[in-house]
Amino acid sequence: MTNIKKISPSRIAYHILFWVLAFTFWLFTMFVASNFKNILRLEPVLMTFVFNLCFAAAVYFNLLILIPLLFKRQRFFLYVISLLGVISLAAFFIDFLLVYPLGRFVQGEQFFEELTFVVWFNFAFFTFIYVGVTSFLSLMREWFVLQKISFQLKDIEKEKLEAELKALKAQINPHFLFNTLNNIYSLTLDKSDKAPGLVLKLSDLMRYILYDCNDRYVLLEKELEFIKNYLDLQKIRLDDSIPVKMEVKGDAARSKIAPLLFEPLIENAFKHGSYGRNNGGFVNILFNFEDKNHIELSIENRSENGWNKENEKNGGIGIKNVIRRLELLYPEKHRLEIKDENDLFKISLQIDLS
């Protein structure tokens, strides 16, 4: 039921304006019907006030009681029956108990020879018009309020999603930088000549991360270029101690993807799968873009039993980050499978871009 305390002054003003206009309309109608003979008499004003008082009783009984208790609870049959009863009673009250006695009192015997069903039906019809119009306006107002609230909730949810995505993306940046700097540091301890080249590659990678990854989506071509640069960096570090193979099928032109989704998955292969050529170590990466609305990524690498499972228990930040971002950016449009069996670690990612 409507809480009176929550009704704003502007809403009260609208209601008052509505009834003032309704009163004016009916009063003018009565003057026209009498050829303005009763324009200086009080009786038409009194009768118009009575009409509108009965109409208002039916209207507010519907708005404050029937709609909240029946209509909004989807008790539509009971609502219709109750509404018809209220309209009938309002018309009866106007006709038999007010209009007829007042008319006889004001105009005498010539007011009505007898009351008929047609007269009652006219009052019922006008009551129905009042109730119907006010119900429509009330429900439309509530619909617009609900739509506004819905849009506000969507905006809040969108802002929350953007904030979480930015936090996840920000988490990837230091994670990637930390792992790469560790590799460079180990080379500097060995006074390796490869360290300067790694620093240059790292600067290119960081430029992409800092300047090109601010948007929610980036061109797939740029993301692939980033992956190739990352693989070049790993090859320099590993000095071809294990074979690294990357294959791209299809055309990545004009497609877009969320940035830095692939790198944590590929990094996992190097971090936990590089054990040297003599141990059968390898990293195979396959991108498939033959379907422009579908992306497939497959990664395979040599692993020791239990290594990746143990790492998963300790919390692989990169993969967990990717899983959460996929849930937010591609809900019900992605499939990620991770398998670690028979010394072979496999990652399969499929994303629907449609």
Residue pairs with C-beta under 8 A, 6 or more apart in sequence:
1 64
1 65
1 68
1 69
2 63
2 64
2 68
18 134
19 52
19 56
22 52
22 55
22 130
23 48
23 49
23 52
26 48
26 51
26 52
27 44
27 45
27 48
30 38
30 44
30 47
30 48
31 38
31 39
31 44
34 44
38 44
43 102
43 106
46 102
47 99
47 102
47 103
47 106
50 94
50 98
50 99
50 102
51 94
51 99
54 90
54 93
54 94
54 98
54 127
55 90
55 126
55 127
55 130
57 90
58 86
58 87
58 89
58 90
58 127
58 130
58 131
59 130
59 131
59 134
61 86
62 83
62 86
62 131
62 134
62 135
63 134
63 135
63 138
66 79
66 82
66 83
66 86
67 79
67 135
67 138
67 139
69 75
70 76
70 78
70 79
70 82
71 79
83 131
86 131
87 124
87 127
87 128
87 131
88 124
90 123
90 124
90 127
91 120
91 121
91 123
91 124
91 127
92 120
94 123
94 127
95 115
95 119
95 120
95 123
96 115
96 120
99 123
100 111
100 112
100 115
103 111
103 112
104 111
104 112
112 119
161 328
162 216
164 324
164 328
165 216
165 325
165 328
165 329
168 321
168 324
168 325
168 328
169 213
169 259
169 260
169 325
171 317
171 321
172 260
172 263
172 264
172 318
172 321
173 209
173 210
175 264
175 317
175 318
175 321
176 205
176 209
176 260
176 263
176 264
176 267
177 202
177 206
179 267
179 271
180 198
180 202
180 205
180 233
181 202
183 198
183 237
184 195
184 198
184 199
184 202
187 194
187 195
187 198
187 237
188 195
194 236
194 237
194 239
197 236
198 233
198 236
198 237
201 229
201 232
201 233
201 236
202 233
204 229
205 226
205 229
205 230
205 233
208 222
208 225
208 226
208 229
209 259
209 260
212 218
212 222
212 259
213 259
213 260
215 259
216 258
216 329
217 256
217 257
217 258
217 259
218 256
218 257
218 258
218 259
219 254
219 255
219 256
220 252
220 253
220 255
220 256
220 257
220 289
220 295
221 252
221 253
223 257
223 259
223 260
223 261
223 262
224 248
224 252
224 287
226 263
227 246
227 262
227 263
227 266
227 285
228 246
230 263
230 266
230 267
231 244
231 246
231 266
231 285
234 244
234 270
235 244
238 244
238 270
238 274
241 274
241 276
241 277
241 281
242 274
242 275
242 276
242 277
242 281
242 282
242 283
242 302
243 277
243 282
243 283
244 282
244 283
244 285
245 282
245 283
245 284
245 285
246 285
246 286
246 287
247 284
247 285
247 286
247 287
248 286
248 287
248 289
249 286
249 287
249 288
249 289
249 290
250 287
250 288
250 289
250 290
250 291
250 292
251 289
251 292
252 287
252 289
254 292
255 289
255 292
255 295
255 353
256 353
257 295
257 351
257 353
258 325
258 329
258 330
261 322
261 325
261 326
261 349
262 297
262 349
263 318
264 318
264 319
264 321
264 322
265 297
265 299
265 318
265 319
265 322
265 347
265 349
266 283
266 285
266 299
267 318
268 299
268 308
268 316
268 318
268 319
268 345
268 347
269 283
269 285
269 299
269 300
269 301
269 345
269 347
270 283
270 301
272 301
272 303
272 307
272 308
272 311
272 345
273 281
273 283
273 301
273 302
273 303
273 345
274 281
274 283
274 301
275 281
275 302
275 304
279 302
280 302
281 301
281 302
282 300
282 301
282 302
283 299
283 300
283 301
284 298
284 299
284 300
284 301
285 297
285 298
285 299
286 296
286 297
286 298
286 299
287 295
287 296
287 297
288 295
288 296
288 297
288 298
289 295
289 296
292 353
293 352
293 353
293 354
294 350
294 351
294 352
294 353
294 354
295 349
295 350
295 351
295 353
296 348
296 349
296 350
297 347
297 348
297 349
297 350
298 346
298 347
298 348
298 349
299 346
299 347
299 348
300 344
300 345
300 346
301 344
301 345
302 343
302 344
302 345
303 340
303 343
303 344
303 345
304 343
305 343
308 340
308 345
309 340
312 319
319 338
322 336
323 336
326 334
326 336
326 351
330 351
330 352
333 351
333 352
333 353
333 354
334 349
334 350
334 351
334 352
335 348
335 349
335 350
336 347
336 348
336 349
336 350
337 346
337 347
337 348
337 349
338 345
338 346
338 347
339 345
339 346
339 347
340 346
